[in-house]
């Protein structure tokens, strides 16, 4: 019988790793210088970072305040400009309205002034017409009618003429008409050596007589009424009034000059 020797393997040796944590408090004399240096460096870094942060924050604050003040000044300036512009616009509108109101008031005063003056002039004309009516009741009125007829015939220069007058003047016109025609013929003959034989008659229709607003005088027509010579007192008064109106205004209203 063979005996075989059995070999027993031994386990590997156990390696024990011991980590020794050394506390600086346990060995202050060994680690104190390096730790102090590191702490100083950290402290310096922290202080530097804090200083940088403070400076940055201060810079941001200053810039923010500057931007805020600038923006505030800009807004305030724009607001002032808007207020000034609005005030200027309202002031201009007020001035325009005042000028309009003043112009309207001046225009109204001028209209009233002109109306008063026109009323005065019409009153003057009416008073002059009343005096003309007095003349028509005077003793020399028949001679005046004759002169008016002669003047009308000279102006109208027609062979057939109708004479119009007021109803109250018919008798006087009938009386002076032949003498007026003869005077007219004599004047034409003397001036041109021509002898005329005009047919001058009084208007036969009483409804066509002149009204009292003419203040007297006569009116001549020819060629079926196409030619008219108004020689009434009212017509002559109007002509004189229009011719003398500038002088009358200068006398009555000297402030216009």
C-alpha positions as a Markdown table, in Angstrom:
| # | Residue | x | y | z |
|---|---|---|---|---|
| 1 | Unk | 0.0 | 0.0 | 0.0 |
| 2 | Unk | 1.3 | 3.3 | -1.2 |
| 3 | Unk | 0.9 | 6.1 | 1.0 |
| 4 | Unk | 0.6 | 9.5 | -0.6 |
| 5 | Unk | 1.6 | 12.5 | 1.4 |
| 6 | Unk | -1.2 | 15.2 | 1.5 |
| 7 | Unk | 0.0 | 18.8 | 1.0 |
| 8 | Unk | -1.9 | 21.5 | 2.9 |
| 9 | Unk | -1.9 | 25.0 | 1.3 |
| 10 | Unk | -1.4 | 27.8 | 3.7 |
| 11 | Unk | -3.7 | 30.9 | 3.3 |
| 12 | Unk | -2.0 | 34.2 | 2.3 |
| 13 | Unk | -0.9 | 36.3 | 5.2 |
| 14 | Unk | -3.5 | 38.9 | 6.2 |
| 15 | Unk | -2.3 | 42.4 | 5.6 |
| 16 | Unk | -3.9 | 44.9 | 7.9 |
| 17 | Unk | -3.8 | 48.5 | 6.6 |
| 18 | Unk | -4.1 | 50.9 | 9.4 |
| 19 | Unk | -4.9 | 54.5 | 8.5 |
| 20 | Unk | -3.8 | 56.8 | 11.1 |
| 21 | Unk | -5.7 | 60.1 | 11.2 |
| 22 | Unk | -3.8 | 62.6 | 12.9 |
| 23 | Unk | -5.7 | 65.4 | 14.5 |
| 24 | Unk | -4.0 | 68.7 | 14.6 |
| 25 | Unk | -5.3 | 69.1 | 18.0 |
| 26 | Unk | -3.4 | 66.0 | 19.1 |
| 27 | Unk | -0.2 | 67.1 | 17.5 |
| 28 | Unk | -0.3 | 70.9 | 17.3 |
| 29 | Unk | 3.3 | 71.3 | 17.1 |
| 30 | Unk | 3.6 | 69.2 | 13.9 |
| 31 | Unk | 0.8 | 70.6 | 11.7 |
| 32 | Unk | 0.2 | 74.0 | 13.0 |
| 33 | Unk | 2.4 | 76.1 | 10.6 |
| 34 | Unk | 1.0 | 74.6 | 7.4 |
| 35 | Unk | -2.6 | 74.8 | 8.6 |
| 36 | Unk | -2.1 | 78.4 | 9.8 |
| 37 | Unk | -0.7 | 79.3 | 6.4 |
| 38 | Unk | -3.6 | 77.6 | 4.6 |
| 39 | Unk | -6.1 | 79.3 | 6.8 |
| 40 | Unk | -4.5 | 82.7 | 6.2 |
| 41 | Unk | -4.5 | 82.0 | 2.5 |
| 42 | Unk | -8.2 | 81.0 | 2.6 |
| 43 | Unk | -8.9 | 84.0 | 4.8 |
| 44 | Unk | -7.2 | 86.3 | 2.3 |
| 45 | Unk | -9.0 | 84.7 | -0.6 |
| 46 | Unk | -12.3 | 85.0 | 1.2 |
| 47 | Unk | -11.5 | 88.7 | 2.1 |
| 48 | Unk | -10.5 | 89.3 | -1.5 |
| 49 | Unk | -13.7 | 87.7 | -2.8 |
| 50 | Unk | -15.8 | 89.6 | -0.3 |
| 51 | Unk | -14.0 | 92.9 | -1.3 |
| 52 | Unk | -14.5 | 92.1 | -5.0 |
| 53 | Unk | -18.1 | 91.4 | -4.3 |
| 54 | Unk | -18.6 | 94.6 | -2.3 |
| 55 | Unk | -16.8 | 96.6 | -5.0 |
| 56 | Unk | -18.9 | 95.0 | -7.7 |
| 57 | Unk | -22.1 | 95.5 | -5.7 |
| 58 | Unk | -21.1 | 99.1 | -5.0 |
| 59 | Unk | -20.4 | 99.6 | -8.7 |
| 60 | Unk | -23.7 | 98.0 | -9.6 |
| 61 | Unk | -25.4 | 100.2 | -7.1 |
| 62 | Unk | -23.7 | 103.4 | -8.3 |
| 63 | Unk | -24.4 | 102.5 | -11.9 |
| 64 | Unk | -28.0 | 101.7 | -11.0 |
| 65 | Unk | -28.4 | 104.9 | -9.2 |
| 66 | Unk | -26.8 | 106.8 | -12.1 |
| 67 | Unk | -29.1 | 105.1 | -14.6 |
| 68 | Unk | -32.1 | 105.7 | -12.4 |
| 69 | Unk | -31.3 | 109.4 | -12.0 |
| 70 | Unk | -30.6 | 109.7 | -15.7 |
| 71 | Unk | -33.9 | 108.0 | -16.6 |
| 72 | Unk | -35.7 | 110.1 | -14.0 |
| 73 | Unk | -34.2 | 113.3 | -15.4 |
| 74 | Unk | -35.1 | 112.2 | -18.9 |
| 75 | Unk | -38.7 | 111.5 | -17.8 |
| 76 | Unk | -38.9 | 114.7 | -15.9 |
| 77 | Unk | -37.5 | 116.7 | -18.8 |
| 78 | Unk | -39.9 | 115.0 | -21.2 |
| 79 | Unk | -42.8 | 115.7 | -18.9 |
| 80 | Unk | -41.8 | 119.3 | -18.6 |
| 81 | Unk | -41.6 | 119.6 | -22.3 |
| 82 | Unk | -45.0 | 118.0 | -22.7 |
| 83 | Unk | -46.5 | 120.4 | -20.1 |
| 84 | Unk | -44.8 | 123.4 | -21.7 |
| 85 | Unk | -46.0 | 122.3 | -25.1 |
| 86 | Unk | -49.6 | 121.7 | -23.8 |
| 87 | Unk | -49.5 | 125.1 | -22.0 |
| 88 | Unk | -48.2 | 126.8 | -25.2 |
| 89 | Unk | -50.9 | 125.2 | -27.2 |
| 90 | Unk | -53.6 | 126.2 | -24.8 |
| 91 | Unk | -52.2 | 129.7 | -24.6 |
| 92 | Unk | -52.1 | 129.9 | -28.4 |
| 93 | Unk | -55.7 | 128.6 | -28.5 |
| 94 | Unk | -56.7 | 131.2 | -25.9 |
| 95 | Unk | -55.0 | 134.0 | -27.8 |
| 96 | Unk | -56.7 | 132.9 | -31.0 |
| 97 | Unk | -60.1 | 132.7 | -29.3 |
| 98 | Unk | -59.5 | 136.2 | -27.8 |
| 99 | Unk | -58.5 | 137.6 | -31.2 |
| 100 | Unk | -61.6 | 136.0 | -32.8 |
| 101 | Unk | -63.8 | 137.4 | -30.0 |
| 102 | Unk | -62.2 | 140.8 | -30.3 |
| 103 | Unk | -62.5 | 140.8 | -34.1 |
| 104 | Unk | -66.1 | 139.8 | -33.8 |
| 105 | Unk | -66.8 | 142.5 | -31.2 |
| 106 | Unk | -65.0 | 145.1 | -33.3 |
| 107 | Unk | -66.9 | 143.9 | -36.4 |
| 108 | Unk | -70.2 | 144.1 | -34.4 |
| 109 | Unk | -69.3 | 147.6 | -33.2 |
| 110 | Unk | -68.5 | 148.7 | -36.7 |
| 111 | Unk | -71.8 | 147.2 | -38.0 |
| 112 | Unk | -73.7 | 149.1 | -35.3 |
| 113 | Unk | -71.7 | 152.2 | -36.0 |
| 114 | Unk | -72.4 | 152.0 | -39.7 |
| 115 | Unk | -76.1 | 151.3 | -39.1 |
| 116 | Unk | -76.4 | 154.3 | -36.8 |
| 117 | Unk | -74.6 | 156.5 | -39.4 |
| 118 | Unk | -76.8 | 155.1 | -42.3 |
| 119 | Unk | -79.9 | 155.7 | -40.2 |
| 120 | Unk | -78.7 | 159.3 | -39.6 |
| 121 | Unk | -78.0 | 159.8 | -43.3 |
| 122 | Unk | -81.5 | 158.4 | -44.2 |
| 123 | Unk | -83.0 | 160.7 | -41.6 |
| 124 | Unk | -81.2 | 163.6 | -43.2 |
| 125 | Unk | -82.4 | 162.5 | -46.6 |
| 126 | Unk | -86.0 | 162.2 | -45.3 |
| 127 | Unk | -85.8 | 165.6 | -43.8 |
| 128 | Unk | -84.5 | 167.0 | -47.1 |
| 129 | Unk | -87.4 | 165.3 | -48.9 |
| 130 | Unk | -89.8 | 166.9 | -46.5 |
| 131 | Unk | -88.3 | 170.3 | -47.4 |
| 132 | Unk | -88.7 | 169.4 | -51.0 |
| 133 | Unk | -92.4 | 168.7 | -50.3 |
| 134 | Unk | -92.5 | 172.2 | -48.8 |
| 135 | Unk | -91.0 | 173.6 | -52.0 |
| 136 | Unk | -93.8 | 171.8 | -54.0 |
| 137 | Unk | -96.3 | 173.8 | -52.0 |
| 138 | Unk | -94.6 | 177.1 | -52.6 |
| 139 | Unk | -95.5 | 179.9 | -55.0 |
| 140 | Unk | -92.6 | 179.2 | -57.4 |
| 141 | Unk | -93.5 | 175.6 | -57.9 |
| 142 | Unk | -95.3 | 176.2 | -61.3 |
| 143 | Unk | -92.1 | 177.8 | -62.7 |
| 144 | Unk | -90.1 | 174.9 | -61.3 |
| 145 | Unk | -92.4 | 172.4 | -63.1 |
| 146 | Unk | -91.9 | 174.3 | -66.3 |
| 147 | Unk | -88.1 | 174.3 | -66.0 |
| 148 | Unk | -88.2 | 170.6 | -65.2 |
| 149 | Unk | -90.3 | 169.8 | -68.3 |
| 150 | Unk | -87.9 | 171.8 | -70.5 |
| 151 | Unk | -84.9 | 170.1 | -69.0 |
| 152 | Unk | -86.5 | 166.7 | -69.5 |
| 153 | Unk | -87.4 | 167.4 | -73.1 |
| 154 | Unk | -83.8 | 168.4 | -73.8 |
| 155 | Unk | -82.5 | 165.2 | -72.2 |
| 156 | Unk | -85.0 | 162.9 | -73.9 |
| 157 | Unk | -84.8 | 164.4 | -77.4 |
| 158 | Unk | -87.9 | 162.7 | -78.8 |
| 159 | Unk | -90.8 | 164.0 | -80.9 |
| 160 | Unk | -93.6 | 162.2 | -79.0 |
| 161 | Unk | -93.4 | 162.5 | -75.2 |
| 162 | Unk | -95.7 | 161.7 | -72.3 |
| 163 | Unk | -95.5 | 163.7 | -69.1 |
| 164 | Unk | -96.3 | 162.2 | -65.8 |
| 165 | Unk | -97.0 | 164.1 | -62.5 |
| 166 | Unk | -98.7 | 163.8 | -59.2 |
| 167 | Unk | -102.5 | 163.9 | -59.2 |
| 168 | Unk | -102.4 | 167.2 | -57.3 |
| 169 | Unk | -100.1 | 168.8 | -59.9 |
| 170 | Unk | -102.2 | 168.0 | -63.0 |
| 171 | Unk | -103.7 | 171.4 | -63.3 |
| 172 | Unk | -100.4 | 173.2 | -62.9 |
| 173 | Unk | -98.7 | 170.9 | -65.4 |
| 174 | Unk | -101.5 | 171.5 | -67.9 |
| 175 | Unk | -101.1 | 175.2 | -67.4 |
| 176 | Unk | -97.3 | 175.3 | -67.8 |
| 177 | Unk | -96.9 | 172.6 | -70.5 |
| 178 | Unk | -97.5 | 174.8 | -73.6 |
| 179 | Unk | -95.0 | 177.3 | -72.3 |
| 180 | Unk | -92.5 | 174.6 | -71.5 |
| 181 | Unk | -92.8 | 173.1 | -75.0 |
| 182 | Unk | -92.4 | 176.5 | -76.6 |
| 183 | Unk | -89.3 | 177.3 | -74.5 |
| 184 | Unk | -87.8 | 173.9 | -75.5 |
| 185 | Unk | -88.4 | 174.7 | -79.2 |
| 186 | Unk | -86.8 | 178.1 | -78.8 |
| 187 | Unk | -83.8 | 176.7 | -77.1 |
| 188 | Unk | -83.2 | 174.1 | -79.8 |
| 189 | Unk | -83.7 | 176.7 | -82.6 |
| 190 | Unk | -81.3 | 179.1 | -81.0 |
| 191 | Unk | -78.7 | 176.4 | -80.4 |
| 192 | Unk | -79.0 | 174.4 | -83.7 |
| 193 | Unk | -81.2 | 176.5 | -86.0 |
| 194 | Unk | -83.6 | 173.6 | -86.2 |
| 195 | Unk | -87.3 | 174.2 | -85.6 |
| 196 | Unk | -89.0 | 171.3 | -83.9 |
| 197 | Unk | -92.7 | 170.4 | -83.5 |
| 198 | Unk | -92.7 | 167.9 | -80.7 |
| 199 | Unk | -95.9 | 166.3 | -79.5 |
| 200 | Unk | -95.9 | 166.6 | -75.8 |
| 201 | Unk | -99.0 | 165.5 | -73.9 |
| 202 | Unk | -100.0 | 164.8 | -70.3 |
| 203 | Unk | -100.5 | 161.1 | -69.3 |
| 204 | Unk | -104.2 | 160.4 | -69.7 |
| 205 | Unk | -104.3 | 157.5 | -67.2 |
| 206 | Unk | -104.8 | 158.7 | -63.7 |
| 207 | Unk | -103.8 | 155.4 | -62.1 |
| 208 | Unk | -100.3 | 156.0 | -63.6 |
| 209 | Unk | -99.9 | 159.3 | -61.8 |
| 210 | Unk | -96.8 | 159.7 | -59.6 |
| 211 | Unk | -97.2 | 159.1 | -55.9 |
| 212 | Unk | -96.5 | 161.5 | -53.1 |
| 213 | Unk | -93.1 | 159.9 | -52.3 |
| 214 | Unk | -91.7 | 161.7 | -55.3 |
| 215 | Unk | -92.2 | 165.0 | -53.5 |
| 216 | Unk | -93.4 | 166.6 | -56.8 |
| 217 | Unk | -91.7 | 167.1 | -60.1 |
| 218 | Unk | -92.4 | 165.3 | -63.4 |
| 219 | Unk | -91.3 | 162.2 | -65.3 |
| 220 | Unk | -91.1 | 162.0 | -69.1 |
| 221 | Unk | -91.4 | 158.8 | -71.3 |
| 222 | Unk | -91.0 | 158.2 | -75.0 |
| 223 | Unk | -91.0 | 155.3 | -77.4 |
| 224 | Unk | -93.8 | 153.4 | -75.5 |
| 225 | Unk | -92.1 | 153.8 | -72.2 |
| 226 | Unk | -88.7 | 152.5 | -73.4 |
| 227 | Unk | -87.1 | 155.9 | -72.8 |
| 228 | Unk | -87.6 | 157.4 | -69.4 |
| 229 | Unk | -86.4 | 160.7 | -67.9 |
| 230 | Unk | -87.1 | 160.8 | -64.2 |
| 231 | Unk | -87.1 | 164.5 | -63.2 |
| 232 | Unk | -89.0 | 164.2 | -60.0 |
| 233 | Unk | -87.9 | 166.0 | -56.8 |
| 234 | Unk | -87.1 | 162.7 | -55.1 |
| 235 | Unk | -84.9 | 161.7 | -58.1 |
| 236 | Unk | -83.0 | 165.0 | -58.1 |
| 237 | Unk | -82.6 | 164.9 | -54.4 |
| 238 | Unk | -81.1 | 161.4 | -54.7 |
| 239 | Unk | -78.7 | 162.6 | -57.3 |
| 240 | Unk | -77.6 | 165.6 | -55.2 |
| 241 | Unk | -77.3 | 163.3 | -52.1 |
| 242 | Unk | -75.1 | 160.8 | -53.9 |
| 243 | Unk | -72.9 | 163.6 | -55.3 |
| 244 | Unk | -72.5 | 165.3 | -52.0 |
| 245 | Unk | -72.3 | 162.2 | -49.8 |
| 246 | Unk | -68.5 | 162.4 | -49.3 |
| 247 | Unk | -68.8 | 166.0 | -48.2 |
| 248 | Unk | -71.8 | 165.2 | -46.0 |
| 249 | Unk | -69.9 | 162.3 | -44.4 |
| 250 | Unk | -66.8 | 164.6 | -43.8 |
| 251 | Unk | -69.1 | 167.1 | -42.1 |
| 252 | Unk | -71.1 | 164.7 | -40.0 |
| 253 | Unk | -68.3 | 162.1 | -39.3 |
| 254 | Unk | -64.9 | 163.9 | -39.3 |
| 255 | Unk | -63.3 | 161.0 | -37.4 |
| 256 | Unk | -63.5 | 158.9 | -40.6 |
| 257 | Unk | -61.0 | 161.2 | -42.4 |
